[in-house]
Every structure is written in C-alpha cells, then in structure tokens.
Amino acid sequence: MIRFALVGCGRIARRHSDLLGENQIVGAKLSAVCDLVLEKAKDIGERFGVPYYTDMHEMMSQNSCDVVVVLTESGLHAEHVVALAPYGKHVIVEKPMALSLSDADAMIRACDLAGVKLFVVKQNRFNVPVQKLRQALEEGRFGKLVLGTVRVRWCREQAYYDQDSWRGTWAMDGGVLTNQASHHVDLLEWMMGEVDSVFAMSATALAKIEAEDTAVVALRFRSGALGVIEATTAVRPKDLEGSISILGEGGSVEIGGFAVNQMKVWSFAQPQLDDGDVIGKFSCNPPNVYGFGHQAYYEHVVDCIRNDRQHLVDGLEGRKSLELINAIYESIETGQQVSLHFRPRYCKLGVR
C-alpha cells in the first residue's frame, strides 16, 4: 500500500483527499494532511480519520508516507517541493508546477539530488477521448499537422477570486492562462509538438484581479503548423467549453465538452473499421469541475512507483508548458512575437 500525505488543504485538496481517503485508488491510501490553517487540515483529517498538522516538517517527521502531494498556492510550489524533497519521498505537485522557470529548475534539481520522482499533475492527458486522440497521432493518421486549437470558455465570477487573497495575483497565481487553461496549453503542446514562437494579447475584462481573465494566443510550431489558444473566465452566466481541435492533411478531430471530455469530431481520409464507434465510445461526463482524470492519474503514479516506470509528466515535461506560458506573458508585456527558448525579461508571472 502506497501512502500519500497532502500539503495544502484548499479547494483542489478535496478532489485528492476524496480519491485517496475513500480508497478509490487501488494500492493507495491517505496517511496525513497538513495546512497552515488548522481548521482546513482538521476538516479533511477528521473526515478520513488521518493525522492532521499545521507544519509540514512536523508531518514528515512524525508520519510515515511514500509520496507527498503539494497542493499549496502556485507561487509556493517550488519552495515547498525543494523543502520536502530531502525527506526522500516521491513528490506530486499540482499544476502549474511553478510560476518561474528558475523555480521549476530548482524543483527538478532538488528531486534529482534526493533520488525521488517528481510528478506534475496533468490529469486531462488521461481523459478517454484525449488518449484516443494521442493514439491517432502516434499512429500517424493525421499526416502533416496543419492547425491546433484549444478553447477555454469558463465562468469565474468575482466571488471565486475573492475566496483567497492570492488568486489572480502575479506573485502567487497568474491569470486564466496559468490557472484554468494550463491543462489545455499542455495538451496542445503535447499533441502538436514543440513551439517555435508565440504572439499574444490579453485583457482583464470582468474580474478585479492583477492578471488577465481573457487571452488569445497565436503560435507557430517547429513543424510549421499553426496554433491558437483562446482562454477566458469572463463567460457569463455559466461555463461553455474546454476543448481541443487538431487538424492535419489526413484528418480532423475535435474534443469538446466542459473538460475536454466529449469526442465531437472524428474524421479521417483513410477510415479504419472502428472509426464509426469512436464518438460513442470515447466520451464521458466529468463528475466535477476538475474533470475525471485524477483517478487515472493516481493509478498511473502508483504503477510508476511500484514498477519503476517512466511517468508521463515528470519535471522536465511539466516545465515545457510552463516555458510556453512564460513566453506568452512575455509577448503580452512586450507586444512582440517571442521565440522559444528564451530568457524572460518582462514576464510578471512569479515575480515578488
């Protein structure tokens, strides 16, 4: 049985603690939780009958675990991962892994020195239709890629940002690109390959926050294909979609739904026998705001630890989408096209 301890008992911790505390992951269990706010730690700890703490070092010293899961504010991820790695336990960190590239590098280095695995949560890669799309790409069914697009059209009213003082700030969170759309940015790059350059614009349209609630990005991939990112939390009165479209010389696929969870278009110039069943078979409804991929993600983590397998999103893989997001912010600040790889000069994300 692999034991997981949580650091941070905020909004996202509910999803993690439910899966681990309710024994929904075979071979995994919740062993302890920690939060600076006693009431938050106590609530989850008492609900699942596990010890709760307000000091993560005390938790690591007094409680036996195999994996520590960092669920704190995005701007603190690096500080906490670097501090926890020397305990010799594998580390899971929620998205985004960090806000700055230097912080991401410090996290990777700390885990490498400690000889532990670093897992970055990108649960939408495990969505059923997303896995089917990835299979088609690996089989070469698209041929030459032409255009990749992601759309995040969600509703986050002011009450969401007012829950915590760090939400929407440059130092601790970022805007829609870093928070809500970071999964979709990751999916686009995973499907389309490395990015050559970006040009972006943003606005803070409805939310009273430092960072953006709306952005559009044009991308050129190293393959020569183009891409578009459209992301906003200013949809009213309710969420519309979280989707991805991949177009190539050999076919087109669109996955829609609220959380990249419904196969909308599956069309190829060279059909295969099971193509007619794909739309019906490779769609499912997410049970909550985070989609449904966390369960498959944890099953993947357990398998990687037990069998010493390579994990799908390690620190280096997680860094790729962070570098892209930093480049997007650099373009927004300069009003210029930004090439990858680059050294941030004007990007505000993670600056304190």
Summary of the structure (lengths in Angstrom):
residues: 352
radius of gyration: 19.9
end to end distance: 40.2
largest distance: 59.7
contacts: 1245
relative contact order: 0.15
helix: 36%
strand: 24%
